[in-house]
Amino acid sequence: MSSTLEKTTQNTVAATASVEPASPYSRRDVLFTMLAVLLVMLLGSLDQSIVGTAMPRIIGDFHGLDRYTWVTTAYMLASTVMVPIYGKLSDLFGRKIIFLIGVVLFLAGSALCGAAQSMDQLIAFRAFQGLGAAALLPIAIAVVGDLFPPRERGKWQGVTGSVFALSSIVGPALGGWITENTSWRWVFYVNLPIGLIALGVLIFLMPSLYQPGKKARIDYLGASLLILGTSPILLGLSLAGSQFAWISWQTFVLILGGALVVTAFFVYEAFLERRDAQPIIDPSLFKNSVFTISLIVASITFMGMFGCIAFLPLYAQGVLGISATNSGLILTPMMLSSMVSSILSGQLVSRFGKYKVIAITGMAITTVGAALLLRLNVQSTPMDMIVAMIVLGLGLGTSMSLYTLIVQNAMPTKIGQSTSTLTFFRQIGGTVALALMGSVMSSAYGPAFNSALPGQVKQAVPQKILSVFNDPNVLLDTKVQQTISQQMSAFGSQAQALFGQLMEAVKQGLTQGIHDVFLLSLGMMLVALVAVFFLKEIPLMGRPGAKKSVQDGESEEDSLPTPMMMH
């Protein structure tokens, strides 16, 4: 039954590839709405990259080192669990009202974060800010799906994908400049002028993007189950390896308990869908192979990308000795190449109306880039790293917005829900990847460091000093290095030689740990590369007048009325 339903859906989309209705919006409406969308996307993505550079100063002011991770964890929890809820609500009530709610909450949270007087307040306000942030990116992408048919949508989604890369370049540099020249509070306050401009455009110039249909019903129980199930899983993954051991009762209870609630959530959602009661996530989404394969490929690629983005700066500064005002600048070559490929892939999709070859090519390039990272070692040069990053960026840029376009094209009547569900699982994947890869690096570092450490050093240097080198971050902290060097001056003429051997062993250990992370990332990319070959090609819908394309063997009875794109 499900395969028949899927075939009918795909035939419907293919049959309507050339009869997508003309846009009811004027060119002025479209341009101003896209201006607001790009501003909001820049706002949301910039915030994620700009705050990290100010955290050391914030910790110093509030003396909150023990709660450092909670500033990020609180934001991540709130922004992740709310994504599918906002997506479904935007399908029910229209994009504009949900978009406005998200922007207002985000700006209010930004103002509160800037005014925070303690670490606990900042954590609470970051969670509040995350509630608004959850609506920004997925709804912005869904708006693009409402304004344009898929054939034209590729051009714009290539541009929106490049916004993420741009923010990754500008954010850390801007955050560092603000922190050094003004106050860390302006890292949050800077959101206000951009957000207020976007808000004005949204209120006065953006159409509602809503067509009234059946009576909307809010799935309160489903929303509660989703929040109660996802939150402990994310907490468990975030805290495992730092606050708790991976094999501990706390980690076990959080992850298993959350998984049981998430299972109950999907059982309840299936119950609602059978009664046409508008669940937050329709389980039938996963019966569509285009959606499922896209979700698998996008999520796995996102996981692999996290391993590269999180550990490349550590390798560059710790092993290669590249100094940067902030680590984000090190990723500039990769982000620039991803911007280029994101825009180019969008243009190609719009020109040819097909995506599978582009998806396979992009994934293959990404895999080659991940493989090039495995060549990096202690003797590598910065140019070796830059070449690998450029190749990796070219592949990743293709994936930034392509799978959103594919999903929206396959499910034109559920743009908000499908887009937000894709975003939700990608964010979950990113959280899993960071936790898993951090554990992989830590596990590999210790044995590699001890193996690289000469026997005479182990005998000569006290265990108290050796224990400091159990953390590879000693390579990045010059103050710690100076302190250790002074302590080792008691060893006389051989002090400098011993210290140099210790630092070299740390580099060897760190390189091995990061190599294992890159190896895991490559494995993920290979899985995604295999999966993308199973992606079905559905012709992209365009404006009226394009040549109609109907799949072979399709009968007139298989076709359904052309779905409207305005929700």
MITI-351424 format. One line per field, with one value per residue (C-alpha): residue in one letter; x, y, z; residue number from 1; chain. Coordinates in nm, 2 decimals, always signed. Layout:
N
res = A, ... $
east = X, ... $
north = Y, ... $
up = Z, ... $
n = NUM, ... $
chain = A, ... $
# end
This chain:
567
res = M, S, S, T, L, E, K, T, T, Q, N, T, V, A, A, T, A, S, V, E, P, A, S, P, Y, S, R, R, D, V, L, F, T, M, L, A, V, L, L, V, M, L, L, G, S, L, D, Q, S, I, V, G, T, A, M, P, R, I, I, G, D, F, H, G, L, D, R, Y, T, W, V, T, T, A, Y, M, L, A, S, T, V, M, V, P, I, Y, G, K, L, S, D, L, F, G, R, K, I, I, F, L, I, G, V, V, L, F, L, A, G, S, A, L, C, G, A, A, Q, S, M, D, Q, L, I, A, F, R, A, F, Q, G, L, G, A, A, A, L, L, P, I, A, I, A, V, V, G, D, L, F, P, P, R, E, R, G, K, W, Q, G, V, T, G, S, V, F, A, L, S, S, I, V, G, P, A, L, G, G, W, I, T, E, N, T, S, W, R, W, V, F, Y, V, N, L, P, I, G, L, I, A, L, G, V, L, I, F, L, M, P, S, L, Y, Q, P, G, K, K, A, R, I, D, Y, L, G, A, S, L, L, I, L, G, T, S, P, I, L, L, G, L, S, L, A, G, S, Q, F, A, W, I, S, W, Q, T, F, V, L, I, L, G, G, A, L, V, V, T, A, F, F, V, Y, E, A, F, L, E, R, R, D, A, Q, P, I, I, D, P, S, L, F, K, N, S, V, F, T, I, S, L, I, V, A, S, I, T, F, M, G, M, F, G, C, I, A, F, L, P, L, Y, A, Q, G, V, L, G, I, S, A, T, N, S, G, L, I, L, T, P, M, M, L, S, S, M, V, S, S, I, L, S, G, Q, L, V, S, R, F, G, K, Y, K, V, I, A, I, T, G, M, A, I, T, T, V, G, A, A, L, L, L, R, L, N, V, Q, S, T, P, M, D, M, I, V, A, M, I, V, L, G, L, G, L, G, T, S, M, S, L, Y, T, L, I, V, Q, N, A, M, P, T, K, I, G, Q, S, T, S, T, L, T, F, F, R, Q, I, G, G, T, V, A, L, A, L, M, G, S, V, M, S, S, A, Y, G, P, A, F, N, S, A, L, P, G, Q, V, K, Q, A, V, P, Q, K, I, L, S, V, F, N, D, P, N, V, L, L, D, T, K, V, Q, Q, T, I, S, Q, Q, M, S, A, F, G, S, Q, A, Q, A, L, F, G, Q, L, M, E, A, V, K, Q, G, L, T, Q, G, I, H, D, V, F, L, L, S, L, G, M, M, L, V, A, L, V, A, V, F, F, L, K, E, I, P, L, M, G, R, P, G, A, K, K, S, V, Q, D, G, E, S, E, E, D, S, L, P, T, P, M, M, M, H $
east = +0.00, +0.28, +0.47, +0.15, +0.09, +0.46, +0.43, +0.11, +0.27, +0.58, +0.37, +0.16, +0.47, +0.62, +0.30, +0.27, +0.63, +0.53, +0.19, +0.29, +0.06, +0.20, +0.30, +0.02, +0.28, +0.42, +0.79, +0.80, +0.65, +0.89, +1.20, +1.12, +1.02, +1.35, +1.54, +1.37, +1.44, +1.81, +1.84, +1.67, +1.89, +2.20, +2.07, +2.02, +2.34, +2.56, +2.45, +2.57, +2.92, +2.96, +2.89, +3.16, +3.44, +3.30, +3.26, +3.61, +3.54, +3.19, +3.32, +3.58, +3.32, +3.07, +3.32, +3.12, +3.37, +3.18, +2.86, +3.04, +2.89, +2.54, +2.53, +2.55, +2.36, +2.05, +2.04, +2.08, +1.81, +1.55, +1.63, +1.63, +1.32, +1.10, +1.20, +0.94, +0.67, +0.72, +0.73, +0.39, +0.24, +0.36, +0.18, -0.14, -0.14, +0.09, +0.45, +0.42, +0.27, +0.51, +0.81, +0.71, +0.68, +1.02, +1.19, +1.03, +1.13, +1.48, +1.52, +1.38, +1.61, +1.91, +1.83, +1.79, +2.12, +2.30, +2.15, +2.23, +2.39, +2.49, +2.58, +2.25, +2.06, +2.26, +2.19, +1.81, +1.81, +2.00, +1.74, +1.47, +1.66, +1.68, +1.30, +1.29, +1.59, +1.42, +1.17, +1.42, +1.61, +1.36, +1.07, +1.30, +1.38, +1.01, +0.92, +1.15, +0.95, +0.63, +0.75, +0.90, +0.84, +1.13, +1.29, +1.34, +1.38, +1.73, +1.88, +1.75, +1.84, +2.19, +2.21, +2.06, +2.30, +2.59, +2.46, +2.56, +2.92, +2.94, +2.83, +3.09, +3.36, +3.22, +3.09, +3.40, +3.59, +3.31, +3.27, +3.64, +3.64, +3.33, +3.47, +3.81, +3.68, +3.35, +3.17, +3.08, +2.72, +2.72, +2.77, +2.40, +2.28, +2.42, +2.12, +1.87, +1.92, +1.94, +1.64, +1.43, +1.49, +1.39, +1.09, +0.97, +1.00, +0.81, +0.53, +0.46, +0.58, +0.57, +0.25, +0.09, +0.18, -0.13, -0.44, -0.72, -0.81, -0.94, -0.97, -0.63, -0.58, -0.27, -0.11, -0.04, +0.03, +0.26, +0.45, +0.49, +0.61, +0.86, +1.01, +1.02, +1.18, +1.43, +1.56, +1.71, +1.86, +2.04, +2.14, +2.28, +2.48, +2.60, +2.71, +2.85, +3.23, +3.24, +3.00, +2.93, +3.11, +2.97, +2.90, +2.72, +2.37, +2.31, +2.39, +2.19, +1.88, +1.89, +1.93, +1.72, +1.44, +1.43, +1.43, +1.12, +0.94, +1.03, +0.89, +0.57, +0.57, +0.58, +0.32, +0.09, +0.16, +0.07, -0.25, -0.34, -0.25, -0.48, -0.76, -0.65, -0.59, -0.29, +0.02, +0.33, +0.53, +0.34, +0.50, +0.39, +0.67, +0.92, +0.72, +0.83, +1.17, +1.28, +1.22, +1.39, +1.70, +1.74, +1.71, +1.97, +2.22, +2.18, +2.20, +2.50, +2.68, +2.60, +2.76, +3.07, +3.10, +3.09, +3.39, +3.59, +3.47, +3.52, +3.87, +4.04, +4.10, +4.25, +4.48, +4.58, +4.67, +4.79, +4.99, +5.07, +5.12, +4.90, +4.80, +4.46, +4.27, +3.99, +3.98, +3.69, +3.93, +4.11, +3.80, +3.78, +3.91, +3.65, +3.37, +3.46, +3.46, +3.13, +2.97, +3.08, +2.96, +2.63, +2.54, +2.67, +2.47, +2.16, +2.20, +2.26, +1.95, +1.74, +1.89, +1.85, +1.56, +1.73, +1.92, +2.04, +2.37, +2.44, +2.38, +2.60, +2.88, +2.87, +2.88, +3.17, +3.37, +3.29, +3.42, +3.74, +3.79, +3.74, +3.99, +4.24, +4.22, +4.35, +4.68, +4.74, +5.01, +5.27, +5.49, +5.21, +5.21, +4.93, +4.89, +4.81, +4.53, +4.40, +4.38, +4.18, +3.95, +3.88, +3.79, +3.57, +3.40, +3.32, +3.14, +2.96, +2.84, +2.64, +2.46, +2.38, +2.04, +2.01, +1.83, +1.58, +1.49, +1.46, +1.23, +1.01, +0.97, +0.87, +0.62, +0.47, +0.18, +0.39, +0.67, +0.69, +0.67, +0.92, +1.17, +1.16, +1.18, +1.49, +1.64, +1.55, +1.72, +2.03, +2.07, +2.02, +2.29, +2.52, +2.48, +2.55, +2.85, +3.01, +2.97, +3.09, +3.39, +3.50, +3.50, +3.69, +3.96, +4.00, +4.02, +4.29, +4.49, +4.60, +4.75, +4.91, +5.07, +5.21, +5.35, +5.52, +5.67, +6.04, +6.11, +6.37, +6.12, +5.87, +6.14, +6.28, +5.96, +5.73, +5.38, +5.23, +5.38, +5.30, +4.93, +4.90, +4.97, +4.67, +4.48, +4.60, +4.47, +4.80, +4.93, +4.70, +4.75, +5.08, +5.03, +5.02, +5.32, +5.52, +5.42, +5.53, +5.86, +5.94, +5.86, +6.09, +6.38, +6.48, +6.60, +6.89, +7.04, +6.81, +6.50, +6.43, +6.50, +6.26, +5.99, +6.04, +6.00, +5.68, +5.53, +5.62, +5.45, +5.14, +5.14, +5.18, +4.89, +4.67, +4.74, +4.64, +4.32, +4.22, +4.32, +4.07, +3.80, +3.87, +3.86, +3.52, +3.40, +3.52, +3.33, +3.01, +3.07, +3.11, +2.78, +2.61, +2.77, +2.62, +2.28, +2.25, +2.25, +1.92, +1.77, +1.49, +1.47, +1.15, +1.15, +1.14, +0.82, +0.85, +0.64, +0.36, +0.48, +0.76, +0.76, +0.54, +0.71, +0.51, +0.67, +0.64, +0.34, +0.15, -0.22, -0.46, -0.62, -0.29, -0.28, -0.42, -0.51, -0.20, -0.13, -0.11, +0.22, +0.08, +0.02 $
north = +0.00, +0.24, +0.17, +0.24, +0.56, +0.67, +0.58, +0.78, +1.08, +1.07, +1.04, +1.33, +1.55, +1.44, +1.50, +1.85, +1.94, +2.20, +2.31, +2.47, +2.77, +3.12, +3.30, +3.52, +3.75, +4.06, +4.09, +4.36, +4.12, +3.85, +4.07, +4.23, +3.89, +3.74, +4.04, +3.97, +3.60, +3.65, +3.90, +3.65, +3.36, +3.58, +3.67, +3.31, +3.17, +3.46, +3.42, +3.06, +3.16, +3.50, +3.41, +3.15, +3.40, +3.61, +3.31, +3.34, +3.70, +3.62, +3.34, +3.58, +3.84, +3.59, +3.34, +3.06, +2.81, +2.52, +2.61, +2.70, +2.42, +2.50, +2.83, +2.64, +2.33, +2.54, +2.72, +2.39, +2.21, +2.48, +2.55, +2.18, +2.05, +2.34, +2.31, +2.04, +2.22, +2.55, +2.37, +2.21, +2.53, +2.72, +2.47, +2.52, +2.89, +3.03, +3.12, +3.49, +3.47, +3.19, +3.37, +3.69, +3.50, +3.34, +3.67, +3.86, +3.58, +3.57, +3.95, +3.95, +3.67, +3.86, +4.17, +3.97, +3.79, +4.12, +4.24, +3.92, +3.98, +3.63, +3.30, +3.14, +3.43, +3.40, +3.03, +3.09, +3.37, +3.17, +2.90, +3.16, +3.29, +2.94, +2.91, +3.19, +3.07, +2.74, +2.92, +3.13, +2.90, +2.62, +2.87, +3.09, +2.79, +2.70, +3.05, +3.01, +2.69, +2.89, +3.17, +2.97, +2.65, +2.39, +2.47, +2.83, +2.76, +2.61, +2.95, +3.10, +2.81, +2.81, +3.17, +3.09, +2.81, +3.05, +3.26, +2.99, +2.99, +3.37, +3.38, +3.12, +3.35, +3.69, +3.57, +3.47, +3.78, +4.01, +3.85, +3.89, +4.26, +4.34, +4.17, +4.34, +4.69, +4.73, +4.49, +4.12, +4.23, +4.38, +4.03, +3.99, +4.35, +4.35, +4.12, +4.40, +4.65, +4.37, +4.19, +4.51, +4.58, +4.23, +4.25, +4.57, +4.41, +4.10, +4.30, +4.55, +4.39, +4.01, +3.83, +3.59, +3.28, +3.11, +2.96, +2.86, +2.50, +2.26, +2.37, +2.37, +2.16, +2.19, +1.87, +1.97, +1.61, +1.54, +1.86, +1.77, +1.42, +1.55, +1.79, +1.54, +1.28, +1.48, +1.69, +1.41, +1.25, +1.57, +1.63, +1.28, +1.31, +1.66, +1.57, +1.22, +1.22, +1.55, +1.56, +1.19, +0.88, +0.73, +0.41, +0.56, +0.53, +0.90, +0.87, +0.55, +0.69, +1.01, +0.84, +0.53, +0.73, +0.99, +0.71, +0.55, +0.88, +0.95, +0.60, +0.69, +1.02, +0.84, +0.58, +0.87, +1.06, +0.75, +0.73, +1.09, +1.06, +0.76, +0.99, +1.29, +1.48, +1.68, +1.54, +1.75, +1.50, +1.27, +0.92, +0.87, +1.12, +0.83, +0.61, +0.85, +0.71, +1.05, +1.21, +0.92, +0.90, +1.27, +1.28, +1.00, +1.15, +1.51, +1.40, +1.17, +1.44, +1.69, +1.46, +1.41, +1.78, +1.85, +1.63, +1.83, +2.18, +2.10, +1.96, +2.13, +2.45, +2.24, +2.06, +2.39, +2.57, +2.28, +2.08, +2.32, +2.61, +2.85, +3.14, +3.31, +3.57, +3.31, +2.96, +3.04, +3.22, +2.90, +2.75, +3.04, +2.85, +2.58, +2.82, +3.03, +2.72, +2.60, +2.94, +2.91, +2.55, +2.62, +2.90, +2.70, +2.39, +2.60, +2.75, +2.40, +2.26, +2.54, +2.52, +2.14, +2.07, +1.76, +1.69, +1.33, +1.37, +1.69, +1.52, +1.22, +1.45, +1.67, +1.37, +1.22, +1.55, +1.56, +1.21, +1.29, +1.60, +1.39, +1.14, +1.42, +1.51, +1.16, +1.26, +1.53, +1.45, +1.62, +1.69, +1.84, +2.20, +2.46, +2.42, +2.05, +2.14, +2.42, +2.20, +1.94, +2.21, +2.36, +2.02, +1.94, +2.28, +2.23, +1.91, +2.03, +2.35, +2.14, +1.97, +2.28, +2.34, +2.07, +1.82, +2.07, +2.15, +1.77, +1.72, +2.02, +1.91, +1.56, +1.68, +2.01, +2.01, +1.96, +2.21, +2.34, +2.00, +1.83, +2.11, +2.14, +1.76, +1.75, +2.04, +1.86, +1.54, +1.72, +1.90, +1.58, +1.43, +1.72, +1.67, +1.30, +1.36, +1.61, +1.38, +1.07, +1.23, +1.40, +1.06, +0.91, +1.18, +1.15, +0.77, +0.78, +1.07, +0.90, +0.59, +0.77, +1.03, +0.76, +0.57, +0.88, +0.97, +0.85, +0.62, +0.86, +1.14, +0.92, +0.84, +1.19, +1.39, +1.36, +1.22, +1.55, +1.74, +1.45, +1.46, +1.81, +1.68, +1.44, +1.73, +1.82, +2.18, +2.25, +2.31, +2.62, +2.76, +2.96, +3.05, +2.68, +2.61, +2.89, +2.76, +2.41, +2.53, +2.72, +2.42, +2.21, +2.45, +2.25, +1.98, +2.20, +2.19, +1.91, +2.10, +2.25, +1.92, +1.74, +2.00, +1.99, +1.61, +1.64, +1.89, +1.68, +1.38, +1.59, +1.68, +1.31, +1.21, +1.50, +1.42, +1.05, +1.15, +1.39, +1.14, +0.89, +1.16, +1.22, +0.85, +0.83, +1.13, +0.96, +0.65, +0.85, +1.03, +0.69, +0.57, +0.88, +0.84, +0.49, +0.60, +0.89, +0.64, +0.52, +0.87, +0.88, +1.15, +1.35, +1.63, +1.98, +2.17, +2.50, +2.79, +2.73, +2.70, +2.46, +2.13, +1.88, +1.56, +1.25, +0.93, +0.63, +0.41, +0.67, +0.67, +0.97, +0.80, +0.81, +1.19, +1.41, +1.78, +2.01, +2.09, +2.46, +2.57, +2.84, +2.72 $
up = +0.00, +0.10, -0.23, -0.43, -0.24, -0.30, -0.67, -0.70, -0.52, -0.74, -1.05, -0.94, -0.89, -1.22, -1.41, -1.27, -1.34, -1.60, -1.47, -1.14, -1.11, -1.17, -0.85, -0.71, -0.57, -0.73, -0.81, -0.54, -0.28, -0.37, -0.36, -0.03, +0.13, +0.01, +0.16, +0.49, +0.46, +0.39, +0.68, +0.92, +0.80, +0.85, +1.19, +1.30, +1.15, +1.26, +1.62, +1.63, +1.52, +1.69, +2.06, +2.10, +2.06, +2.35, +2.59, +2.76, +2.85, +2.97, +3.19, +3.33, +3.42, +3.57, +3.71, +3.56, +3.42, +3.58, +3.37, +3.05, +2.84, +2.96, +2.77, +2.45, +2.57, +2.68, +2.34, +2.15, +2.34, +2.30, +1.93, +1.84, +2.01, +1.88, +1.51, +1.40, +1.62, +1.44, +1.10, +1.16, +1.30, +0.99, +0.77, +0.98, +1.04, +0.77, +0.76, +0.84, +1.18, +1.30, +1.14, +1.33, +1.66, +1.61, +1.53, +1.82, +2.07, +1.93, +1.96, +2.31, +2.41, +2.25, +2.46, +2.77, +2.71, +2.67, +2.99, +3.19, +3.53, +3.62, +3.45, +3.55, +3.40, +3.08, +3.06, +3.10, +2.85, +2.59, +2.63, +2.57, +2.27, +2.13, +2.14, +1.89, +1.69, +1.62, +1.39, +1.19, +0.96, +0.88, +0.83, +0.61, +0.39, +0.38, +0.26, -0.03, -0.11, -0.10, -0.32, -0.61, -0.79, -0.74, -1.07, -0.98, -0.61, -0.66, -0.75, -0.43, -0.21, -0.34, -0.22, +0.12, +0.16, +0.10, +0.39, +0.64, +0.49, +0.50, +0.87, +0.95, +0.81, +0.94, +1.28, +1.46, +1.33, +1.42, +1.76, +1.84, +1.73, +1.94, +2.24, +2.22, +2.13, +2.32, +2.55, +2.51, +2.56, +2.21, +2.08, +2.16, +2.11, +1.75, +1.66, +1.74, +1.45, +1.19, +1.35, +1.37, +1.00, +0.91, +1.14, +0.97, +0.62, +0.74, +0.90, +0.62, +0.30, +0.34, +0.21, +0.45, +0.24, +0.37, +0.22, +0.45, +0.44, +0.70, +1.06, +1.23, +1.54, +1.76, +1.88, +2.24, +2.36, +2.07, +2.13, +2.50, +2.42, +2.16, +2.41, +2.69, +2.47, +2.28, +2.57, +2.78, +2.47, +2.38, +2.74, +2.77, +2.45, +2.54, +2.89, +2.82, +2.83, +3.02, +3.32, +3.31, +3.18, +2.87, +3.06, +3.36, +3.50, +3.44, +3.07, +3.04, +3.21, +3.00, +2.66, +2.72, +2.90, +2.62, +2.35, +2.52, +2.52, +2.15, +2.07, +2.24, +2.05, +1.71, +1.82, +1.92, +1.60, +1.39, +1.59, +1.51, +1.14, +1.09, +1.22, +1.01, +1.34, +1.22, +1.41, +1.44, +1.24, +1.00, +1.03, +0.67, +0.57, +0.62, +0.37, +0.10, -0.02, -0.15, +0.19, +0.38, +0.16, +0.16, +0.54, +0.58, +0.34, +0.48, +0.84, +0.79, +0.58, +0.86, +1.11, +0.91, +0.85, +1.22, +1.27, +1.03, +1.14, +1.51, +1.49, +1.20, +1.40, +1.68, +1.43, +1.27, +1.59, +1.80, +1.54, +1.26, +1.50, +1.30, +1.52, +1.46, +1.65, +1.66, +1.52, +1.28, +1.05, +0.99, +0.81, +0.57, +0.26, +0.32, +0.37, +0.06, -0.16, -0.01, -0.09, -0.45, -0.49, -0.31, -0.55, -0.85, -0.77, -0.72, -1.07, -1.22, -1.06, -1.19, -1.54, -1.59, -1.36, -1.22, -0.90, -0.87, -1.07, -0.88, -0.55, -0.64, -0.77, -0.46, -0.23, -0.42, -0.39, -0.02, +0.02, -0.16, +0.06, +0.37, +0.24, +0.18, +0.55, +0.64, +0.48, +0.74, +1.00, +1.21, +0.90, +0.69, +0.58, +0.60, +0.22, +0.26, +0.50, +0.28, -0.03, +0.16, +0.30, -0.04, -0.19, +0.12, +0.10, -0.27, -0.18, +0.13, -0.04, -0.28, +0.01, +0.21, +0.05, -0.22, +0.00, +0.13, -0.23, -0.31, -0.01, -0.08, -0.44, -0.34, -0.07, -0.20, +0.03, +0.35, +0.29, +0.64, +0.81, +0.58, +0.59, +0.97, +1.01, +0.79, +0.99, +1.32, +1.23, +1.10, +1.43, +1.62, +1.40, +1.47, +1.84, +1.82, +1.60, +1.84, +2.14, +1.95, +1.78, +2.10, +2.27, +1.98, +1.99, +2.37, +2.35, +2.08, +2.23, +2.56, +2.41, +2.12, +2.36, +2.59, +2.29, +2.15, +2.48, +2.51, +2.81, +2.96, +2.97, +3.16, +3.41, +3.45, +3.47, +3.78, +3.73, +3.85, +3.55, +3.31, +3.41, +3.27, +2.93, +2.95, +2.79, +2.44, +2.48, +2.65, +2.30, +2.27, +2.62, +2.63, +3.00, +3.09, +2.88, +3.05, +3.39, +3.31, +3.15, +3.47, +3.69, +3.47, +3.50, +3.81, +3.57, +3.47, +3.12, +3.00, +3.09, +2.75, +2.57, +2.80, +2.76, +2.38, +2.38, +2.59, +2.35, +2.05, +2.21, +2.26, +1.89, +1.80, +2.03, +1.91, +1.55, +1.60, +1.78, +1.51, +1.24, +1.40, +1.40, +1.03, +0.96, +1.13, +0.92, +0.60, +0.70, +0.74, +0.40, +0.23, +0.38, +0.26, -0.09, -0.12, +0.01, -0.24, -0.53, -0.40, -0.43, -0.69, -0.94, -0.96, -1.22, -1.07, -1.12, -1.31, -1.43, -1.68, -2.03, -1.96, -2.15, -1.97, -1.86, -1.76, -1.64, -1.87, -1.79, -1.61, -1.67, -1.64, -1.34, -1.15, -1.16, -0.89, -0.90, -0.90, -0.54, -0.45, -0.30, -0.07, +0.29 $
n = 1, 2, 3, 4, 5, 6, 7, 8, 9, 10, 11, 12, 13, 14, 15, 16, 17, 18, 19, 20, 21, 22, 23, 24, 25, 26, 27, 28, 29, 30, 31, 32, 33, 34, 35, 36, 37, 38, 39, 40, 41, 42, 43, 44, 45, 46, 47, 48, 49, 50, 51, 52, 53, 54, 55, 56, 57, 58, 59, 60, 61, 62, 63, 64, 65, 66, 67, 68, 69, 70, 71, 72, 73, 74, 75, 76, 77, 78, 79, 80, 81, 82, 83, 84, 85, 86, 87, 88, 89, 90, 91, 92, 93, 94, 95, 96, 97, 98, 99, 100, 101, 102, 103, 104, 105, 106, 107, 108, 109, 110, 111, 112, 113, 114, 115, 116, 117, 118, 119, 120, 121, 122, 123, 124, 125, 126, 127, 128, 129, 130, 131, 132, 133, 134, 135, 136, 137, 138, 139, 140, 141, 142, 143, 144, 145, 146, 147, 148, 149, 150, 151, 152, 153, 154, 155, 156, 157, 158, 159, 160, 161, 162, 163, 164, 165, 166, 167, 168, 169, 170, 171, 172, 173, 174, 175, 176, 177, 178, 179, 180, 181, 182, 183, 184, 185, 186, 187, 188, 189, 190, 191, 192, 193, 194, 195, 196, 197, 198, 199, 200, 201, 202, 203, 204, 205, 206, 207, 208, 209, 210, 211, 212, 213, 214, 215, 216, 217, 218, 219, 220, 221, 222, 223, 224, 225, 226, 227, 228, 229, 230, 231, 232, 233, 234, 235, 236, 237, 238, 239, 240, 241, 242, 243, 244, 245, 246, 247, 248, 249, 250, 251, 252, 253, 254, 255, 256, 257, 258, 259, 260, 261, 262, 263, 264, 265, 266, 267, 268, 269, 270, 271, 272, 273, 274, 275, 276, 277, 278, 279, 280, 281, 282, 283, 284, 285, 286, 287, 288, 289, 290, 291, 292, 293, 294, 295, 296, 297, 298, 299, 300, 301, 302, 303, 304, 305, 306, 307, 308, 309, 310, 311, 312, 313, 314, 315, 316, 317, 318, 319, 320, 321, 322, 323, 324, 325, 326, 327, 328, 329, 330, 331, 332, 333, 334, 335, 336, 337, 338, 339, 340, 341, 342, 343, 344, 345, 346, 347, 348, 349, 350, 351, 352, 353, 354, 355, 356, 357, 358, 359, 360, 361, 362, 363, 364, 365, 366, 367, 368, 369, 370, 371, 372, 373, 374, 375, 376, 377, 378, 379, 380, 381, 382, 383, 384, 385, 386, 387, 388, 389, 390, 391, 392, 393, 394, 395, 396, 397, 398, 399, 400, 401, 402, 403, 404, 405, 406, 407, 408, 409, 410, 411, 412, 413, 414, 415, 416, 417, 418, 419, 420, 421, 422, 423, 424, 425, 426, 427, 428, 429, 430, 431, 432, 433, 434, 435, 436, 437, 438, 439, 440, 441, 442, 443, 444, 445, 446, 447, 448, 449, 450, 451, 452, 453, 454, 455, 456, 457, 458, 459, 460, 461, 462, 463, 464, 465, 466, 467, 468, 469, 470, 471, 472, 473, 474, 475, 476, 477, 478, 479, 480, 481, 482, 483, 484, 485, 486, 487, 488, 489, 490, 491, 492, 493, 494, 495, 496, 497, 498, 499, 500, 501, 502, 503, 504, 505, 506, 507, 508, 509, 510, 511, 512, 513, 514, 515, 516, 517, 518, 519, 520, 521, 522, 523, 524, 525, 526, 527, 528, 529, 530, 531, 532, 533, 534, 535, 536, 537, 538, 539, 540, 541, 542, 543, 544, 545, 546, 547, 548, 549, 550, 551, 552, 553, 554, 555, 556, 557, 558, 559, 560, 561, 562, 563, 564, 565, 566, 567 $
chain = A, A, A, A, A, A, A, A, A, A, A, A, A, A, A, A, A, A, A, A, A, A, A, A, A, A, A, A, A, A, A, A, A, A, A, A, A, A, A, A, A, A, A, A, A, A, A, A, A, A, A, A, A, A, A, A, A, A, A, A, A, A, A, A, A, A, A, A, A, A, A, A, A, A, A, A, A, A, A, A, A, A, A, A, A, A, A, A, A, A, A, A, A, A, A, A, A, A, A, A, A, A, A, A, A, A, A, A, A, A, A, A, A, A, A, A, A, A, A, A, A, A, A, A, A, A, A, A, A, A, A, A, A, A, A, A, A, A, A, A, A, A, A, A, A, A, A, A, A, A, A, A, A, A, A, A, A, A, A, A, A, A, A, A, A, A, A, A, A, A, A, A, A, A, A, A, A, A, A, A, A, A, A, A, A, A, A, A, A, A, A, A, A, A, A, A, A, A, A, A, A, A, A, A, A, A, A, A, A, A, A, A, A, A, A, A, A, A, A, A, A, A, A, A, A, A, A, A, A, A, A, A, A, A, A, A, A, A, A, A, A, A, A, A, A, A, A, A, A, A, A, A, A, A, A, A, A, A, A, A, A, A, A, A, A, A, A, A, A, A, A, A, A, A, A, A, A, A, A, A, A, A, A, A, A, A, A, A, A, A, A, A, A, A, A, A, A, A, A, A, A, A, A, A, A, A, A, A, A, A, A, A, A, A, A, A, A, A, A, A, A, A, A, A, A, A, A, A, A, A, A, A, A, A, A, A, A, A, A, A, A, A, A, A, A, A, A, A, A, A, A, A, A, A, A, A, A, A, A, A, A, A, A, A, A, A, A, A, A, A, A, A, A, A, A, A, A, A, A, A, A, A, A, A, A, A, A, A, A, A, A, A, A, A, A, A, A, A, A, A, A, A, A, A, A, A, A, A, A, A, A, A, A, A, A, A, A, A, A, A, A, A, A, A, A, A, A, A, A, A, A, A, A, A, A, A, A, A, A, A, A, A, A, A, A, A, A, A, A, A, A, A, A, A, A, A, A, A, A, A, A, A, A, A, A, A, A, A, A, A, A, A, A, A, A, A, A, A, A, A, A, A, A, A, A, A, A, A, A, A, A, A, A, A, A, A, A, A, A, A, A, A, A, A, A, A, A, A, A, A, A, A, A, A, A, A, A, A, A, A, A, A, A, A, A, A, A, A, A, A, A, A, A, A, A, A, A, A, A, A, A, A, A, A, A, A, A, A, A, A, A, A, A, A, A, A, A, A, A, A, A, A, A, A, A, A, A $
# end
